[in-house]
């Protein structure tokens, strides 16, 4: 017998034909604590995801390089840029509130392109490992990658994290140019380049869920 929890929360039990009802009842009774645990965890994740969805209202905080800056909707007095980071605040043109998410994403993408171009160039020289190119993606859980032909990709969401964590991701992907797996040799190369890399790897594991708009 097997038990499955569907996306809508319904519980399905698959049993062999002509299985006695008392055996089915006993099986379900035995699995009830597990079912309750899974349903509670799913409900908690849904509440968390809902709470984390940005409303793009004044006072709401947005991450940049590991720091949270409050948003202020205001009259931008005809400025070309609808969004700027100035004096510890994100200033946003209130007339374009309906485009807020798209404008924020574009702002992050632009900063990501500038930042990764600069930091990859720096660490490439340090490590003598040179990629064939850099691409900025919209991936959520895959922070970076190195293709078989040594093209590097990074998600724009990384500009939300502390700079030292960005550096860890860059070093990680650059080392994949010479070691195309996560072998002991790979991690030893990462350790030599960044002795405290485990701290930054752990930061991503613990905080990666917050890198969303």
PyMOL commands that set and color helices and strands:
alter all, ss='L'
color gray80, all
select helices_A, chain A and resi 21-52+94-127+156-160+163-175+184-193+197-210
alter helices_A, ss='H'
color red, helices_A
select strands_A, chain A and resi 2-5+11-14+61-64+67-74+83-86+89-93+133-137+144-146+151-155
alter strands_A, ss='S'
color yellow, strands_A
deselect
rebuild
show_as cartoon
